[in-house]
C-alpha cells in the first residue's frame, strides 16, 4: 500500500495545524486552578447578551430540526441593521469558514494569494487548501506595508486578505492606504477586508468596508459575532459583497453550515445595543489601564485599535506564558518576545498586572 503522505494533496503537507488559545478547562485540569483568567483569544469578557441567551433558550426544544440554510430571519435583521440588500449577505461557521469558502471559490492551482507576513494565521492555511501560492508581504513596523502590496501585484494575484484591525498587532490600514491599494488592484483580483474587530475602532481614518462595496465590485467585507457580541462558542460570521460574488460562494457553501442557535442568538444580539456599549466602555477603560501599567513595567506595546494588545517582553514570551499559566492566567505567545493579550474586565486586568510584576521582578 502507498504511504498516505504520498496520496494526500501536496499543498496539505505544507499546512501546520491552527493552534488555538489554551482552553480554560485544560488549564483547570493541568494546573488544578479553580478560576483561570483567559486573555488569549480576544473573547468578550462580559459574555453574550442576555437577549441572545433568552433567545437561545426559546429554541432548545427544536434541536431535532435542521436549521434554515438561508439564515432567513438573521439575513433580514442584518440587512436592515447594515442597510444593505439581503442578496449581498452570506453566512458561515465563523469567519474562518468564510475565508476558506472564498479561497475555494476563486483560487485555482498556482493563483497567488497575498497577505501580510504578520497577520491572521488562517490565511496561509486556506491558501494551501485551495492549492494557491502564498505571497507574504513583510510588515512595516507591525503594520500592513501597502506600498509593498502594490509593488507585488501581478496578473497571478487572485486574492488579497487584509485584516483590519490586524490580528495580532491591533494596527489599522487607513482610508488613504486602502483606497490607494484598491485603485491599483486588477478587477480580476478579489480583495477580502477582514473586519472581525470593526466595532472596536474609534479612529476617523479607518475605512468602513461596506461604504466601498458599490464602487469596488471585487471587494468582500467579513465581520463576525464572535468578538464584541460574545458568541465565539456558537461560531457565526458573515460576509457582505456584490450579489454575484455571493451567488458563487453559495455554490460551495455546505448546507446548514450555521446552526439554529447561532442564527437566533446573532439576530437578538444585534438588538442589544446596551451590551455593545457596555463592552466598549469596559474595553476602553481596560486599554487605558493596561497601557499605563505596561509603561510602568517597561513593557513595549503597539497602540491598539481592537480588544487586545500586542506586547514585547524582555524575556521569551513562552517563558512569560508558562509562568502566567502557573498563576491561572492565559495569554497568547506569538513569537520570540512578542505576545498578544486580550483586554479583560478591570478585575482580570489587575490580576494580570499583579502577576506580571512578580514574574518580571524575579
Secondary structure as the mmCIF struct_conf table of DSSP 4:
data_model
#
loop_
_struct_conf.conf_type_id
_struct_conf.id
_struct_conf.beg_label_comp_id
_struct_conf.beg_label_asym_id
_struct_conf.beg_label_seq_id
_struct_conf.end_label_comp_id
_struct_conf.end_label_asym_id
_struct_conf.end_label_seq_id
HELX_RH_AL_P HELX_RH_AL_P1 UNK A 4 UNK A 7
BEND BEND1 UNK A 8 UNK A 8
HELX_RH_AL_P HELX_RH_AL_P2 UNK A 10 UNK A 13
TURN_TY1_P TURN_TY1_P1 UNK A 14 UNK A 14
HELX_LH_PP_P HELX_LH_PP_P1 UNK A 15 UNK A 18
HELX_LH_PP_P HELX_LH_PP_P2 UNK A 20 UNK A 23
HELX_RH_AL_P HELX_RH_AL_P3 UNK A 24 UNK A 31
BEND BEND2 UNK A 34 UNK A 35
STRN STRN1 UNK A 37 UNK A 38
BEND BEND3 UNK A 40 UNK A 41
TURN_TY1_P TURN_TY1_P2 UNK A 45 UNK A 46
BEND BEND4 UNK A 48 UNK A 48
HELX_RH_AL_P HELX_RH_AL_P4 UNK A 50 UNK A 58
TURN_TY1_P TURN_TY1_P3 UNK A 59 UNK A 59
HELX_RH_3T_P HELX_RH_3T_P1 UNK A 60 UNK A 62
TURN_TY1_P TURN_TY1_P4 UNK A 63 UNK A 64
BEND BEND5 UNK A 65 UNK A 65
HELX_LH_PP_P HELX_LH_PP_P3 UNK A 66 UNK A 68
TURN_TY1_P TURN_TY1_P5 UNK A 69 UNK A 70
HELX_RH_AL_P HELX_RH_AL_P5 UNK A 72 UNK A 82
TURN_TY1_P TURN_TY1_P6 UNK A 83 UNK A 83
HELX_RH_3T_P HELX_RH_3T_P2 UNK A 86 UNK A 88
STRN STRN2 UNK A 89 UNK A 92
BEND BEND6 UNK A 93 UNK A 93
HELX_RH_AL_P HELX_RH_AL_P6 UNK A 94 UNK A 106
TURN_TY1_P TURN_TY1_P7 UNK A 109 UNK A 110
STRN STRN3 UNK A 112 UNK A 116
BEND BEND7 UNK A 117 UNK A 119
TURN_TY1_P TURN_TY1_P8 UNK A 121 UNK A 121
HELX_RH_AL_P HELX_RH_AL_P7 UNK A 122 UNK A 129
TURN_TY1_P TURN_TY1_P9 UNK A 130 UNK A 131
STRN STRN4 UNK A 133 UNK A 137
HELX_LH_PP_P HELX_LH_PP_P4 UNK A 138 UNK A 139
STRN STRN5 UNK A 140 UNK A 140
TURN_TY1_P TURN_TY1_P10 UNK A 141 UNK A 142
STRN STRN6 UNK A 143 UNK A 143
HELX_RH_AL_P HELX_RH_AL_P8 UNK A 146 UNK A 152
TURN_TY1_P TURN_TY1_P11 UNK A 155 UNK A 156
STRN STRN7 UNK A 157 UNK A 163
BEND BEND8 UNK A 164 UNK A 165
TURN_TY1_P TURN_TY1_P12 UNK A 167 UNK A 169
STRN STRN8 UNK A 174 UNK A 174
HELX_RH_AL_P HELX_RH_AL_P9 UNK A 175 UNK A 184
BEND BEND9 UNK A 185 UNK A 185
TURN_TY1_P TURN_TY1_P13 UNK A 187 UNK A 188
BEND BEND10 UNK A 189 UNK A 189
STRN STRN9 UNK A 190 UNK A 194
TURN_TY1_P TURN_TY1_P14 UNK A 196 UNK A 197
HELX_RH_3T_P HELX_RH_3T_P3 UNK A 198 UNK A 200
TURN_TY1_P TURN_TY1_P15 UNK A 204 UNK A 205
STRN STRN10 UNK A 206 UNK A 206
HELX_RH_3T_P HELX_RH_3T_P4 UNK A 209 UNK A 212
TURN_TY1_P TURN_TY1_P16 UNK A 213 UNK A 215
TURN_TY1_P TURN_TY1_P17 UNK A 217 UNK A 218
STRN STRN11 UNK A 219 UNK A 224
BEND BEND11 UNK A 225 UNK A 227
TURN_TY1_P TURN_TY1_P18 UNK A 228 UNK A 229
HELX_RH_3T_P HELX_RH_3T_P5 UNK A 232 UNK A 234
STRN STRN12 UNK A 237 UNK A 241
HELX_RH_AL_P HELX_RH_AL_P10 UNK A 243 UNK A 252
BEND BEND12 UNK A 253 UNK A 253
HELX_LH_PP_P HELX_LH_PP_P5 UNK A 254 UNK A 254
TURN_TY1_P TURN_TY1_P19 UNK A 255 UNK A 256
BEND BEND13 UNK A 258 UNK A 258
HELX_RH_AL_P HELX_RH_AL_P11 UNK A 260 UNK A 269
TURN_TY1_P TURN_TY1_P20 UNK A 270 UNK A 271
HELX_RH_AL_P HELX_RH_AL_P12 UNK A 273 UNK A 296
TURN_TY1_P TURN_TY1_P21 UNK A 297 UNK A 298
STRN STRN13 UNK A 300 UNK A 301
HELX_LH_PP_P HELX_LH_PP_P6 UNK A 302 UNK A 304
BEND BEND14 UNK A 305 UNK A 307
STRN STRN14 UNK A 308 UNK A 312
BEND BEND15 UNK A 314 UNK A 315
HELX_RH_AL_P HELX_RH_AL_P13 UNK A 317 UNK A 326
TURN_TY1_P TURN_TY1_P22 UNK A 327 UNK A 328
STRN STRN15 UNK A 329 UNK A 330
STRN STRN16 UNK A 332 UNK A 335
TURN_TY1_P TURN_TY1_P23 UNK A 336 UNK A 337
STRN STRN17 UNK A 338 UNK A 342
HELX_RH_AL_P HELX_RH_AL_P14 UNK A 346 UNK A 360
TURN_TY1_P TURN_TY1_P24 UNK A 361 UNK A 361
#
